[in-house]
Amino acid sequence: MRADLKKNLSLRLTAARRSRVAVLLALAVVFVVVGCAPHWGVYHRVKKGETLWRISRTYGVSYQEVAEVNNIRNPAKIRAGKRIFIPRARAVRRVKVLPKNKRRASKKEKAPKLIIEKGRFAWPVKGKLISKYGMRSGSMHKGIDIKAPKGRPVRAADSGKVVYSDNKMRGFGNVVILSHKGDFYTVYAHNDKNLVKVSQKIRKGEGIALVGSTGNATTPHLHFEIRHAKKTRNPLFFLP
């Protein structure tokens, strides 16, 4: 009898420790993922003949990252005069422009295709997009903001598991974080009410919260983020 009680107690303590570890990991994800953060870099003004690919190579920054931070889904459309933010760059650099004849012949000039997985995730709420991913007033806005009426259902952008459901993240009110296959996470903040609990399995489209204005929000809206392999990603590159 005592042995059974001891075994049960040990199992409960182990489960409790696992639960605490899971919460700590989730909190770590929250602190890294959610919101706006100072982001250093420079603004590069595009000159005639420059391409996004060559600009990215000149600064040694990922072509995909530059495109996402600047909300550029069609690099062919960038024009001279456009200001592009280059993350982590310390100074503006001169981009070498090839003559047209050499540009056509150069195999190195061919840029890789941007990874745009439209439809990989579903829109989490019906509403108006009021703020995009990228630089905003000197800080990096790590997600998008969708204005919607208070109490409107917030739905899971994909099937997954709840790794965080709480209001401990200062400024963001009630927050839900889901983990998904492929090392993806989605974040839902400023909720009026969270409807799910940690470790709960969620289906795509299932209601997980209600739109609100908790935290530092001044109007009811959803702050939504996508994170992949420890990096924030531009949700508009993954939504339909």
Protein Blocks (a to p, Z undefined) as FASTA:
>chain_A
ZZmmmmmmmmmmmmmmmmmmmmmmmmmmmmmmnocdddddddddddehiafklmmmmnop
afklmmmmnopablklpcehiacddehiabdcddddddfklmmmpmklpccdddddehka
ccfbdcddfbdcddeehiacfbdcddddehiacddfbdcddfbdcjkbghjlpaddddde
hhiacddehiabdcbdehiacdehiafbdcdfehjbfbdcddddddeehiacdfklmgZZ
